[in-house]
Amino acid sequence: MKRSYKLAFFAILIILSFLLWGCGDGPGIPGSCGTEDTGIDVRLSNVSHSDPSGDQGDLWQIDLFMSDCEGQPEPWGDDHLNVSFAGIPIYAPLPSNTLFITHYRVTYTPLSPGYPPIDEIQGGAQGSIGIVPEAVIGPFPFLILDFGRKFKLQDVISRGVYPADYPLLYDMTVEWWGQDMYGNDFCVGPLIRVIEIGPYDKC
């Protein structure tokens, strides 16, 4: 009997070690990290897309070409992701801490092997973004596709390097990084949206 108890004990230890392995990032959206060190779980809220024609809500149609709007140029240019950050405390009492977003990255994965690649965007936080417990701040704009990348897509398609199979569909992945007031690193994301790139009329 004693031997069977020992075997059961060691079996439970092995199972627990597998279950706990890799759980150091704490709670949060997939890919978030540093939560246990900062004491604040950062969540994203009020996510929307905007372009020069206005707020598009959660519609991710990106206009690749500038059209003519009855003699006037179509509103056209850079596209942005607008997002608010919510600080959710994970300890009681509330931690006395502030988290600062310092930089972010946008990557694009084509959903067809025939689509042209898009260079990733790496940038600093646009303005001072300080996240504190039990508060929602924002929305803040983050560049997700600039006119330079649009011109590059236009060029490779016009030269026949890639087919003009509109809309071009990509998984857009956005991630954020930063530090708290004590120097602890954290990250937020990824946020993933399917974007549709094509000749949309926004007159």
MDAnalysis code that builds the backbone (N, CA, C; Angstrom):
import MDAnalysis as mda
import numpy as np

u = mda.Universe.empty(609, n_residues=203, atom_resindex=np.repeat(np.arange(203), 3), trajectory=True)
u.add_TopologyAttr("name", ["N", "CA", "C"] * 203)
u.add_TopologyAttr("resid", np.arange(1, 204))
u.add_TopologyAttr("resname", ["MET", "LYS", "ARG", "SER", "TYR", "LYS", "LEU", "ALA", "PHE", "PHE", "ALA", "ILE", "LEU", "ILE", "ILE", "LEU", "SER", "PHE", "LEU", "LEU", "TRP", "GLY", "CYS", "GLY", "ASP", "GLY", "PRO", "GLY", "ILE", "PRO", "GLY", "SER", "CYS", "GLY", "THR", "GLU", "ASP", "THR", "GLY", "ILE", "ASP", "VAL", "ARG", "LEU", "SER", "ASN", "VAL", "SER", "HIS", "SER", "ASP", "PRO", "SER", "GLY", "ASP", "GLN", "GLY", "ASP", "LEU", "TRP", "GLN", "ILE", "ASP", "LEU", "PHE", "MET", "SER", "ASP", "CYS", "GLU", "GLY", "GLN", "PRO", "GLU", "PRO", "TRP", "GLY", "ASP", "ASP", "HIS", "LEU", "ASN", "VAL", "SER", "PHE", "ALA", "GLY", "ILE", "PRO", "ILE", "TYR", "ALA", "PRO", "LEU", "PRO", "SER", "ASN", "THR", "LEU", "PHE", "ILE", "THR", "HIS", "TYR", "ARG", "VAL", "THR", "TYR", "THR", "PRO", "LEU", "SER", "PRO", "GLY", "TYR", "PRO", "PRO", "ILE", "ASP", "GLU", "ILE", "GLN", "GLY", "GLY", "ALA", "GLN", "GLY", "SER", "ILE", "GLY", "ILE", "VAL", "PRO", "GLU", "ALA", "VAL", "ILE", "GLY", "PRO", "PHE", "PRO", "PHE", "LEU", "ILE", "LEU", "ASP", "PHE", "GLY", "ARG", "LYS", "PHE", "LYS", "LEU", "GLN", "ASP", "VAL", "ILE", "SER", "ARG", "GLY", "VAL", "TYR", "PRO", "ALA", "ASP", "TYR", "PRO", "LEU", "LEU", "TYR", "ASP", "MET", "THR", "VAL", "GLU", "TRP", "TRP", "GLY", "GLN", "ASP", "MET", "TYR", "GLY", "ASN", "ASP", "PHE", "CYS", "VAL", "GLY", "PRO", "LEU", "ILE", "ARG", "VAL", "ILE", "GLU", "ILE", "GLY", "PRO", "TYR", "ASP", "LYS", "CYS"])
u.atoms.positions = np.array([
    [0.829, -1.208, 0.000],
    [0.000, 0.000, 0.000],
    [0.866, 1.261, 0.000],
    [1.934, 1.244, 0.829],
    [2.787, 2.426, 0.902],
    [3.397, 2.754, -0.461],
    [3.761, 1.676, -1.198],
    [4.375, 1.901, -2.505],
    [3.369, 2.544, -3.466],
    [2.114, 2.119, -3.421],
    [1.113, 2.688, -4.316],
    [0.846, 4.156, -3.989],
    [0.875, 4.525, -2.677],
    [0.713, 5.931, -2.308],
    [1.854, 6.780, -2.862],
    [3.083, 6.222, -2.780],
    [4.230, 6.970, -3.296],
    [4.129, 7.167, -4.806],
    [3.717, 6.120, -5.524],
    [3.567, 6.234, -6.973],
    [2.509, 7.272, -7.331],
    [1.399, 7.263, -6.596],
    [0.332, 8.243, -6.859],
    [0.816, 9.662, -6.577],
    [1.582, 9.830, -5.497],
    [2.108, 11.137, -5.130],
    [3.018, 11.692, -6.225],
    [3.937, 10.847, -6.727],
    [4.858, 11.289, -7.770],
    [4.124, 11.552, -9.080],
    [3.094, 10.758, -9.363],
    [2.305, 10.989, -10.579],
    [1.616, 12.349, -10.520],
    [1.066, 12.704, -9.331],
    [0.414, 14.006, -9.176],
    [1.409, 15.140, -9.341],
    [2.619, 14.976, -8.784],
    [3.652, 16.000, -8.928],
    [4.018, 16.226, -10.390],
    [4.138, 15.142, -11.157],
    [4.495, 15.259, -12.573],
    [3.392, 15.982, -13.339],
    [2.132, 15.611, -13.062],
    [1.007, 16.245, -13.744],
    [0.953, 17.731, -13.431],
    [1.132, 18.093, -12.140],
    [1.107, 19.512, -11.756],
    [2.232, 20.298, -12.400],
    [3.396, 19.674, -12.524],
    [4.527, 20.393, -13.139],
    [4.237, 20.715, -14.602],
    [3.572, 19.794, -15.305],
    [3.198, 20.069, -16.695],
    [2.141, 21.157, -16.781],
    [1.180, 21.134, -15.861],
    [0.114, 22.133, -15.892],
    [0.627, 23.529, -15.583],
    [1.594, 23.641, -14.692],
    [2.097, 24.943, -14.274],
    [3.213, 25.472, -15.163],
    [3.815, 24.596, -15.955],
    [4.931, 25.014, -16.803],
    [4.466, 26.043, -17.821],
    [5.159, 27.172, -17.931],
    [4.819, 28.196, -18.913],
    [3.709, 29.129, -18.490],
    [3.324, 29.124, -17.189],
    [2.214, 29.975, -16.753],
    [2.684, 31.255, -16.085],
    [3.898, 31.677, -16.336],
    [4.429, 32.829, -15.623],
    [3.974, 34.178, -16.141],
    [3.269, 34.201, -17.282],
    [2.881, 35.483, -17.853],
    [1.635, 36.069, -17.210],
    [0.951, 35.309, -16.409],
    [-0.224, 35.829, -15.726],
    [-1.405, 35.960, -16.651],
    [-2.528, 36.487, -16.148],
    [-3.731, 36.595, -16.958],
    [-3.622, 37.716, -17.979],
    [-4.503, 37.702, -18.923],
    [-4.514, 38.754, -19.932],
    [-4.884, 38.201, -21.279],
    [-4.966, 39.054, -22.289],
    [-5.282, 38.590, -23.624],
    [-4.113, 37.779, -24.143],
    [-4.326, 36.895, -25.115],
    [-3.238, 36.046, -25.611],
    [-2.016, 36.864, -26.009],
    [-0.863, 36.415, -25.540],
    [0.374, 37.102, -25.873],
    [0.785, 38.181, -24.893],
    [-0.113, 38.574, -23.953],
    [0.263, 39.603, -22.988],
    [1.305, 39.040, -22.030],
    [2.147, 39.919, -21.497],
    [3.195, 39.450, -20.591],
    [3.535, 40.547, -19.589],
    [4.191, 40.147, -18.513],
    [4.626, 41.090, -17.499],
    [3.570, 41.456, -16.479],
    [2.392, 40.853, -16.565],
    [1.283, 41.227, -15.690],
    [1.604, 41.008, -14.213],
    [2.226, 39.888, -13.907],
    [2.531, 39.588, -12.503],
    [3.557, 40.563, -11.931],
    [4.469, 41.053, -12.784],
    [5.485, 42.000, -12.316],
    [4.914, 43.396, -12.094],
    [3.986, 43.811, -12.962],
    [3.437, 45.166, -12.860],
    [2.218, 45.248, -11.953],
    [1.505, 44.121, -11.780],
    [0.279, 44.114, -10.976],
    [-0.934, 44.633, -11.722],
    [-0.772, 44.948, -13.010],
    [-1.877, 45.497, -13.808],
    [-2.000, 44.685, -15.099],
    [-3.193, 44.186, -15.336],
    [-3.498, 43.481, -16.576],
    [-4.035, 44.510, -17.565],
    [-3.355, 44.687, -18.699],
    [-3.747, 45.695, -19.676],
    [-4.650, 45.051, -20.725],
    [-5.844, 45.610, -20.873],
    [-6.804, 45.131, -21.877],
    [-7.041, 46.227, -22.916],
    [-7.446, 45.802, -24.105],
    [-7.770, 46.738, -25.178],
    [-9.280, 46.930, -25.242],
    [-9.716, 48.160, -25.478],
    [-11.144, 48.425, -25.634],
    [-11.343, 49.515, -26.670],
    [-12.580, 49.644, -27.167],
    [-12.930, 50.683, -28.146],
    [-11.992, 50.671, -29.350],
    [-11.807, 49.487, -29.912],
    [-10.934, 49.346, -31.074],
    [-11.683, 49.776, -32.332],
    [-11.064, 50.653, -33.133],
    [-11.700, 51.085, -34.381],
    [-10.643, 51.444, -35.416],
    [-11.104, 51.567, -36.650],
    [-10.258, 51.911, -37.796],
    [-10.663, 53.299, -38.291],
    [-9.693, 54.135, -38.599],
    [-9.998, 55.434, -39.191],
    [-9.073, 55.691, -40.369],
    [-9.593, 56.455, -41.334],
    [-8.810, 56.890, -42.479],
    [-9.167, 58.351, -42.738],
    [-8.579, 59.008, -43.749],
    [-8.873, 60.429, -43.962],
    [-10.350, 60.757, -44.201],
    [-11.169, 59.755, -44.537],
    [-12.591, 60.028, -44.743],
    [-13.383, 59.948, -43.446],
    [-12.743, 59.500, -42.341],
    [-13.440, 59.469, -41.057],
    [-13.306, 58.147, -40.325],
    [-14.072, 58.013, -39.244],
    [-14.059, 56.801, -38.423],
    [-14.838, 55.702, -39.128],
    [-14.214, 54.540, -39.272],
    [-14.829, 53.415, -39.967],
    [-15.329, 52.333, -39.010],
    [-15.222, 52.587, -37.699],
    [-15.640, 51.575, -36.727],
    [-14.779, 50.333, -36.833],
    [-15.418, 49.157, -36.771],
    [-14.670, 47.900, -36.863],
    [-14.692, 47.353, -38.287],
    [-14.786, 48.233, -39.280],
    [-14.713, 47.868, -40.692],
    [-13.286, 48.134, -41.172],
    [-12.639, 47.134, -41.749],
    [-11.214, 47.226, -42.060],
    [-10.958, 47.177, -43.558],
    [-11.737, 47.976, -44.296],
    [-11.518, 48.145, -45.726],
    [-10.571, 49.321, -45.936],
    [-9.436, 49.056, -46.555],
    [-8.400, 50.077, -46.734],
    [-8.327, 50.458, -48.207],
    [-8.503, 51.752, -48.476],
    [-8.549, 52.267, -49.836],
    [-7.136, 52.389, -50.391],
    [-6.877, 51.667, -51.491],
    [-5.530, 51.638, -52.058],
    [-5.268, 52.791, -53.023],
    [-6.308, 53.328, -53.678],
    [-6.128, 54.344, -54.702],
    [-6.926, 55.603, -54.382],
    [-6.379, 56.751, -54.759],
    [-7.127, 58.002, -54.646],
    [-7.990, 58.173, -55.893],
    [-9.282, 58.367, -55.679],
    [-10.216, 58.558, -56.787],
    [-10.532, 60.040, -56.969],
    [-11.264, 60.332, -58.030],
    [-11.734, 61.689, -58.280],
    [-13.187, 61.791, -57.835],
    [-13.479, 62.754, -56.986],
    [-14.837, 62.928, -56.464],
    [-15.466, 64.159, -57.108],
    [-15.921, 63.998, -58.354],
    [-16.557, 65.090, -59.090],
    [-15.700, 66.355, -59.090],
    [-14.460, 66.166, -59.503],
    [-13.543, 67.296, -59.604],
    [-12.731, 67.568, -58.357],
    [-13.051, 66.902, -57.273],
    [-12.305, 67.062, -56.018],
    [-11.577, 65.755, -55.692],
    [-10.351, 65.835, -55.165],
    [-9.657, 64.597, -54.798],
    [-10.353, 63.893, -53.634],
    [-10.392, 62.584, -53.716],
    [-10.974, 61.773, -52.644],
    [-10.129, 61.901, -51.381],
    [-10.735, 61.977, -50.197],
    [-9.938, 61.928, -48.962],
    [-9.139, 60.626, -48.930],
    [-7.831, 60.742, -48.867],
    [-6.986, 59.552, -49.037],
    [-5.653, 59.772, -48.339],
    [-5.081, 58.700, -47.807],
    [-3.790, 58.812, -47.139],
    [-3.559, 57.665, -46.175],
    [-3.146, 58.016, -44.951],
    [-2.789, 57.009, -43.957],
    [-4.028, 56.446, -43.255],
    [-3.902, 55.175, -42.863],
    [-4.943, 54.526, -42.060],
    [-4.409, 54.294, -40.650],
    [-5.308, 54.416, -39.671],
    [-4.923, 54.274, -38.267],
    [-5.816, 53.291, -37.530],
    [-5.234, 52.686, -36.519],
    [-5.972, 51.917, -35.520],
    [-6.131, 52.818, -34.311],
    [-7.366, 52.967, -33.833],
    [-7.619, 53.748, -32.624],
    [-7.995, 52.773, -31.506],
    [-7.316, 52.872, -30.383],
    [-7.552, 51.908, -29.317],
    [-7.417, 52.581, -27.955],
    [-8.269, 52.164, -27.029],
    [-8.161, 52.577, -25.629],
    [-7.582, 51.423, -24.816],
    [-6.873, 51.776, -23.746],
    [-6.261, 50.783, -22.869],
    [-6.930, 50.828, -21.507],
    [-7.258, 49.654, -20.975],
    [-7.871, 49.543, -19.650],
    [-6.889, 48.843, -18.711],
    [-6.669, 49.441, -17.543],
    [-5.788, 48.847, -16.544],
    [-6.591, 48.072, -15.505],
    [-6.454, 46.751, -15.485],
    [-7.191, 45.889, -14.563],
    [-6.236, 45.421, -13.462],
    [-6.422, 45.870, -12.211],
    [-5.513, 45.427, -11.137],
    [-5.721, 43.945, -10.837],
    [-4.646, 43.234, -10.577],
    [-4.756, 41.808, -10.256],
    [-4.429, 41.530, -8.787],
    [-4.032, 42.540, -8.048],
    [-3.733, 42.378, -6.625],
    [-4.578, 43.351, -5.816],
    [-4.810, 43.001, -4.584],
    [-5.442, 43.911, -3.620],
    [-4.484, 44.077, -2.440],
    [-4.320, 45.299, -1.913],
    [-4.913, 46.557, -2.386],
    [-4.368, 46.963, -3.754],
    [-4.959, 48.022, -4.321],
    [-4.565, 48.449, -5.655],
    [-3.079, 48.784, -5.703],
    [-2.379, 48.297, -6.741],
    [-0.957, 48.647, -6.855],
    [-0.775, 50.126, -7.187],
    [0.253, 50.725, -6.597],
    [0.593, 52.106, -6.934],
    [1.601, 52.055, -8.072],
    [1.094, 52.088, -9.292],
    [1.963, 51.885, -10.447],
    [1.345, 52.554, -11.671],
    [2.194, 52.924, -12.606],
    [1.765, 53.438, -13.898],
    [2.569, 52.722, -14.974],
    [1.880, 52.264, -16.017],
    [2.520, 51.573, -17.128],
    [2.574, 52.507, -18.330],
    [3.703, 52.514, -19.015],
    [3.885, 53.406, -20.158],
    [4.132, 52.594, -21.429],
    [3.251, 52.778, -22.429],
    [3.479, 52.179, -23.747],
    [4.627, 52.933, -24.418],
    [5.650, 52.206, -24.866],
    [6.812, 52.854, -25.473],
    [6.910, 52.614, -26.979],
    [6.493, 51.443, -27.461],
    [6.579, 51.179, -28.893],
    [5.602, 50.080, -29.293],
    [5.404, 49.969, -30.594],
    [4.475, 48.977, -31.117],
    [4.956, 48.471, -32.467],
    [4.322, 47.382, -32.938],
    [4.690, 46.799, -34.234],
    [3.427, 46.305, -34.932],
    [3.386, 46.509, -36.255],
    [2.296, 46.008, -37.091],
    [2.906, 45.087, -38.141],
    [2.398, 43.858, -38.233],
    [2.851, 42.921, -39.262],
    [1.643, 42.455, -40.071],
    [1.925, 42.024, -41.297],
    [0.866, 41.632, -42.225],
    [1.168, 40.241, -42.775],
    [0.196, 39.350, -42.694],
    [0.329, 38.006, -43.246],
    [-0.669, 37.856, -44.390],
    [-0.190, 37.708, -45.630],
    [-1.125, 37.562, -46.752],
    [-1.936, 36.282, -46.628],
    [-3.221, 36.360, -46.926],
    [-4.088, 35.189, -46.845],
    [-4.140, 34.431, -48.165],
    [-3.303, 34.838, -49.114],
    [-3.116, 34.104, -50.369],
    [-1.648, 34.232, -50.759],
    [-1.036, 33.153, -51.252],
    [0.381, 33.259, -51.649],
    [0.593, 34.194, -52.827],
    [-0.493, 34.599, -53.519],
    [-0.349, 35.503, -54.653],
    [-0.351, 36.969, -54.298],
    [-0.525, 37.311, -53.013],
    [-0.573, 38.715, -52.613],
    [0.828, 39.259, -52.360],
    [1.067, 40.533, -52.678],
    [2.392, 41.113, -52.420],
    [2.657, 41.262, -50.927],
    [3.916, 41.153, -50.513],
    [4.242, 41.369, -49.097],
    [4.116, 42.846, -48.726],
    [3.845, 43.114, -47.467],
    [3.792, 44.489, -46.946],
    [4.818, 44.590, -45.816],
    [5.681, 45.588, -45.905],
    [6.701, 45.779, -44.867],
    [6.041, 46.101, -43.534],
    [6.567, 45.510, -42.466],
    [6.017, 45.775, -41.138],
    [6.278, 47.213, -40.716],
    [5.471, 47.678, -39.786],
    [5.637, 49.007, -39.202],
    [6.140, 48.839, -37.778],
    [7.203, 49.549, -37.432],
    [7.676, 49.619, -36.052],
    [7.747, 51.084, -35.674],
    [7.132, 51.439, -34.572],
    [7.120, 52.840, -34.193],
    [7.024, 53.035, -32.703],
    [7.293, 54.265, -32.286],
    [7.129, 54.622, -30.887],
    [5.684, 54.972, -30.600],
    [5.320, 54.967, -29.326],
    [3.966, 55.361, -28.932],
    [3.739, 56.809, -29.326],
    [2.582, 57.077, -29.878],
    [2.281, 58.425, -30.366],
    [1.679, 59.246, -29.232],
    [2.531, 59.906, -28.479],
    [2.083, 60.653, -27.309],
    [2.359, 59.865, -26.043],
    [2.125, 60.490, -24.918],
    [2.364, 59.846, -23.626],
    [1.162, 58.989, -23.258],
    [1.389, 57.679, -23.150],
    [0.322, 56.745, -22.811],
    [0.664, 56.113, -21.464],
    [0.005, 56.570, -20.425],
    [0.222, 56.050, -19.077],
    [-1.012, 55.309, -18.593],
    [-0.851, 54.019, -18.256],
    [-1.966, 53.169, -17.850],
    [-1.899, 52.955, -16.346],
    [-3.001, 53.218, -15.652],
    [-3.066, 53.073, -14.194],
    [-4.207, 52.116, -13.851],
    [-4.219, 51.578, -12.600],
    [-5.280, 50.644, -12.220],
    [-6.664, 51.285, -12.267],
    [-7.651, 50.491, -12.649],
    [-9.065, 50.869, -12.656],
    [-9.349, 52.125, -13.487],
    [-8.687, 52.238, -14.626],
    [-8.919, 53.396, -15.497],
    [-8.840, 52.960, -16.951],
    [-9.614, 53.636, -17.789],
    [-9.560, 53.451, -19.240],
    [-9.073, 54.759, -19.840],
    [-8.037, 54.706, -20.668],
    [-7.513, 55.911, -21.301],
    [-7.522, 55.729, -22.816],
    [-7.728, 56.836, -23.510],
    [-7.733, 56.780, -24.958],
    [-9.036, 57.319, -25.519],
    [-9.255, 57.128, -26.799],
    [-8.447, 56.305, -27.706],
    [-7.197, 57.018, -28.226],
    [-6.194, 56.191, -28.579],
    [-4.947, 56.671, -29.145],
    [-4.802, 56.120, -30.565],
    [-4.302, 56.956, -31.503],
    [-4.125, 56.483, -32.888],
    [-2.762, 55.812, -33.083],
    [-2.771, 54.713, -33.819],
    [-1.534, 54.034, -34.207],
    [-1.581, 53.807, -35.714],
    [-0.526, 54.229, -36.395],
    [-0.449, 54.069, -37.844],
    [-0.437, 52.585, -38.192],
    [-1.323, 52.172, -39.113],
    [-1.345, 50.764, -39.522],
    [-1.062, 50.570, -41.008],
    [-1.295, 51.587, -41.830],
    [-0.900, 51.499, -43.239],
    [-0.769, 52.923, -43.790],
    [0.440, 53.286, -44.187],
    [0.696, 54.645, -44.659],
    [0.659, 54.699, -46.183],
    [0.591, 55.933, -46.705],
    [0.473, 56.093, -48.155],
    [1.708, 55.574, -48.885],
    [2.881, 55.588, -48.225],
    [4.090, 55.054, -48.854],
    [3.971, 53.569, -49.155],
    [3.449, 52.796, -48.217],
    [3.228, 51.374, -48.451],
    [2.141, 51.157, -49.504],
    [1.154, 52.046, -49.532],
    [0.119, 51.949, -50.567],
    [0.723, 52.183, -51.950],
    [1.613, 53.193, -52.068],
    [2.264, 53.451, -53.354],
    [3.098, 52.237, -53.797],
    [3.745, 51.594, -52.831],
    [4.565, 50.421, -53.159],
    [3.682, 49.284, -53.673],
    [2.519, 49.082, -53.036],
    [1.590, 48.060, -53.509],
    [1.088, 48.401, -54.912],
    [0.743, 49.667, -55.132],
    [0.294, 50.088, -56.455],
    [1.351, 49.786, -57.516],
    [2.605, 50.058, -57.170],
    [3.694, 49.891, -58.129],
    [3.872, 48.432, -58.534],
    [3.958, 47.527, -57.557],
    [4.214, 46.119, -57.901],
    [3.025, 45.505, -58.633],
    [1.816, 45.988, -58.336],
    [0.637, 45.463, -59.038],
    [0.588, 46.007, -60.468],
    [0.880, 47.321, -60.647],
    [0.839, 47.916, -61.989],
    [1.902, 47.334, -62.911],
    [3.033, 46.897, -62.340],
    [4.094, 46.301, -63.146],
    [3.850, 44.815, -63.421],
    [2.743, 44.295, -62.898],
    [2.409, 42.897, -63.151],
    [3.178, 41.911, -62.297],
    [3.878, 42.409, -61.274],
    [4.624, 41.508, -60.391],
    [3.653, 40.618, -59.608],
    [2.511, 41.207, -59.230],
    [1.463, 40.464, -58.518],
    [0.128, 40.762, -59.199],
    [-0.787, 39.806, -59.170],
    [-2.092, 40.044, -59.811],
    [-2.949, 41.010, -59.001],
    [-3.774, 41.784, -59.692],
    [-4.691, 42.720, -59.030],
    [-5.975, 41.970, -58.673],
    [-5.887, 41.133, -57.692],
    [-7.017, 40.299, -57.275],
    [-7.652, 40.935, -56.040],
    [-8.513, 41.954, -56.268],
    [-9.066, 42.724, -55.155],
    [-10.320, 42.062, -54.600],
    [-10.585, 42.221, -53.288],
    [-9.681, 42.865, -52.326],
    [-8.541, 41.934, -51.928],
    [-7.397, 42.549, -51.603],
    [-6.262, 41.804, -51.055],
    [-6.520, 41.608, -49.568],
    [-6.466, 40.376, -49.120],
    [-6.790, 40.060, -47.728],
    [-5.527, 39.711, -46.952],
    [-5.374, 40.342, -45.782],
    [-4.215, 40.098, -44.919],
    [-4.687, 39.980, -43.469],
    [-4.000, 39.127, -42.718],
    [-4.101, 39.183, -41.263],
    [-3.172, 40.288, -40.786],
    [-3.727, 41.308, -40.164],
    [-2.923, 42.382, -39.578],
    [-2.781, 42.103, -38.087],
    [-1.545, 42.056, -37.613],
    [-1.262, 41.778, -36.206],
    [-0.578, 42.991, -35.589],
    [-1.130, 43.479, -34.469],
    [-0.582, 44.650, -33.788],
    [-0.199, 44.246, -32.365],
    [1.019, 44.611, -31.954],
    [1.521, 44.309, -30.605],
    [2.132, 45.567, -30.012],
    [2.047, 45.677, -28.688],
    [2.588, 46.833, -27.964],
    [3.545, 46.362, -26.874],
    [4.536, 47.223, -26.556],
    [5.472, 46.954, -25.472],
    [5.667, 48.219, -24.636],
    [6.139, 48.035, -23.404],
    [6.406, 49.193, -22.559],
    [7.050, 48.799, -21.252],
    [7.132, 49.774, -20.339],
    [7.688, 49.566, -19.004],
    [6.818, 50.284, -17.993],
    [6.810, 49.756, -16.770],
    [6.102, 50.466, -15.706],
    [7.048, 51.460, -15.038],
    [6.552, 52.173, -14.046],
    [7.345, 53.214, -13.406],
    [8.535, 52.670, -12.620],
    [8.580, 51.341, -12.442],
    [9.697, 50.718, -11.719],
    [10.663, 50.020, -12.665],
    [10.427, 50.123, -13.967],
    [11.334, 49.514, -14.937],
    [10.991, 48.104, -15.346],
    [9.831, 47.583, -14.924],
    [9.422, 46.238, -15.328],
    [8.832, 46.269, -16.736],
    [9.235, 45.317, -17.554],
    [8.742, 45.240, -18.925],
    [7.362, 44.595, -18.971],
    [6.569, 44.997, -19.944],
    [5.287, 44.333, -20.192],
    [4.968, 44.424, -21.679],
    [4.010, 43.627, -22.117],
    [3.557, 43.690, -23.502],
    [2.053, 43.501, -23.541],
    [1.454, 43.950, -24.621],
    [0.009, 43.858, -24.818],
    [-0.245, 43.328, -26.218],
    [-1.184, 42.425, -26.340],
    [-1.542, 41.877, -27.638],
    [-1.143, 40.421, -27.766],
    [-1.301, 39.894, -28.964],
    [-1.573, 40.611, -30.208],
    [-3.059, 40.888, -30.447],
    [-3.310, 41.994, -31.145],
    [-4.621, 42.281, -31.713],
    [-4.556, 41.892, -33.184],
    [-5.505, 41.072, -33.635],
    [-5.490, 40.587, -35.013],
    [-6.809, 40.968, -35.690],
    [-6.699, 41.563, -36.875],
    [-7.849, 41.889, -37.699],
    [-7.551, 41.479, -39.142],
    [-8.577, 41.020, -39.859],
    [-8.444, 40.784, -41.294],
    [-8.719, 42.104, -42.001],
    [-7.731, 42.578, -42.762],
    [-7.914, 43.831, -43.498],
    [-8.129, 43.518, -44.982],
    [-8.961, 44.351, -45.623],
    [-9.260, 44.207, -47.054],
    [-8.734, 45.441, -47.765],
    [-7.790, 45.230, -48.674],
    [-7.164, 46.346, -49.395],
    [-7.650, 46.329, -50.842],
    [-8.201, 47.459, -51.284],
    [-8.720, 47.512, -52.638],
    [-9.102, 48.916, -53.051],
    [-9.672, 49.085, -54.243],
    [-10.064, 50.395, -54.752],
    [-11.448, 50.791, -54.247],
    [-11.534, 51.221, -53.005],
    [-12.817, 51.598, -52.408],
    [-13.113, 53.080, -52.679],
    [-14.346, 53.378, -53.004],
    [-14.754, 54.757, -53.279],
    [-15.234, 55.385, -51.973],
    [-14.484, 56.377, -51.469],
    [-14.836, 57.025, -50.213],
    [-15.235, 58.474, -50.434],
    [-15.797, 58.787, -51.610],
    [-16.223, 60.156, -51.909],
    [-17.395, 60.558, -51.006],
])
